[in-house]
Amino acid sequence: MELKYIELKTGWNDNGPAWIGFVKESRSGRMVYFNDHAFRRHSGEYSNYIDVETQDEYWISGVKKNGEDRHWAGGGTITIDSRAVEVYKSLTGLKELPPSKYRIQEIPDRFPVDRIHALMNRSKK
């Protein structure tokens, strides 16, 4: 599992809901699974992944070492997985996570690999 920054772009400018958490990637690297969603690579104007089931567009990237994960024009609280806090602090050098920027919450590992695999195979028939 890898630590990533995930931000919903559909319906938002640069201030959509955002998370920092652990993702699972497919063997090919073309799919990313997080929080019961599956995302496939996509070339949008402001996004780089699309939700396979909802078609919502997302920005997914590695976390920034300077702690500035949101777009410079964006804002809003980022939800960070409670298990990722220490890893994120060590990567960024932050001593504490300011409550005005981060909300710490447990994000369970729900990777819908089987459900998405069945969906993708069904759509090919």
C-alpha positions in Angstrom: 0.0 0.0 0.0 1.1 3.5 -0.8 0.3 6.9 0.8 -1.5 9.2 -1.6 -3.4 12.5 -1.8 -6.9 12.1 -3.3 -9.1 15.1 -4.2 -12.6 15.1 -5.8 -12.6 17.5 -8.8 -16.1 16.9 -10.3 -18.4 19.7 -9.1 -15.7 21.6 -7.3 -13.0 24.0 -8.2 -9.8 23.3 -6.2 -11.6 23.0 -2.9 -13.3 19.6 -3.2 -13.3 16.9 -0.5 -9.7 15.6 -0.1 -8.0 12.7 1.7 -4.6 11.5 2.5 -4.6 7.7 2.9 -3.3 4.4 1.9 -4.3 3.1 -1.6 -3.9 -0.2 -3.3 -2.7 -0.2 -6.9 -3.4 -2.8 -9.5 -0.5 -4.9 -10.8 -0.6 -2.9 -14.0 -0.6 0.4 -12.2 -3.6 1.6 -14.2 -6.1 1.3 -11.3 -6.0 2.8 -7.8 -8.3 1.5 -5.1 -9.2 3.7 -2.1 -12.1 4.0 0.4 -14.4 1.6 -1.5 -13.7 3.3 -4.9 -11.8 2.3 -7.9 -10.1 4.9 -10.1 -8.5 4.4 -13.6 -6.1 6.7 -15.2 -7.7 9.6 -17.1 -6.5 12.7 -18.9 -8.9 15.5 -17.8 -8.3 19.2 -17.8 -8.0 19.2 -14.0 -8.0 15.5 -13.1 -5.8 12.5 -13.7 -8.1 9.7 -12.6 -11.8 8.9 -13.0 -14.0 6.8 -10.7 -14.9 3.6 -12.6 -18.5 3.5 -11.2 -19.5 7.2 -10.8 -17.4 8.8 -13.6 -16.4 11.5 -11.1 -13.0 13.0 -11.8 -10.2 13.1 -9.2 -6.7 14.3 -8.7 -4.5 11.5 -7.2 -0.8 12.1 -6.5 1.9 11.2 -4.0 2.0 13.5 -1.0 4.1 16.6 -1.2 7.2 16.8 1.0 6.4 20.4 1.8 2.9 19.5 3.1 1.2 21.7 0.4 -0.9 18.9 -1.2 -3.8 21.1 -2.3 -3.6 23.2 -5.4 -2.3 26.7 -4.6 -5.8 28.2 -5.4 -7.6 25.6 -3.4 -8.7 25.3 0.2 -10.5 23.2 2.7 -9.8 20.6 5.3 -8.0 17.4 4.2 -9.1 14.2 5.9 -6.1 12.1 6.8 -6.2 8.5 7.8 -5.3 8.2 11.5 -2.8 5.4 10.6 -1.0 7.7 8.1 -0.4 10.7 10.5 3.1 9.6 11.7 4.2 8.6 8.2 2.9 11.9 6.8 4.6 14.0 9.5 7.9 12.2 8.9 7.6 12.8 5.1 6.8 16.5 5.5 8.8 17.3 8.6 5.7 18.7 10.3 5.7 18.3 14.1 1.9 18.6 14.3 -1.0 18.7 11.8 -2.8 22.1 12.1 -6.6 21.4 12.8 -7.5 24.2 10.4 -5.9 22.1 7.5 -6.4 18.5 8.6 -9.1 16.3 10.1 -7.8 13.0 11.5 -10.1 10.1 10.9 -9.9 6.4 10.5 -10.3 5.4 6.8 -10.8 1.6 6.6 -9.0 -0.4 4.0 -11.9 -1.1 1.5 -10.4 -2.0 -1.9 -13.2 -3.2 -4.2 -11.0 -5.2 -6.5 -13.4 -8.1 -7.0 -16.5 -5.9 -7.5 -14.7 -3.8 -10.0 -13.2 -6.8 -11.8 -16.7 -8.3 -12.2 -18.1 -4.9 -13.4 -15.3 -4.5 -16.0 -15.7 -8.1 -17.2 -19.5 -7.7 -17.4 -19.2 -4.5 -19.5 -16.9 -6.3 -22.0 -19.6 -8.9 -22.8 
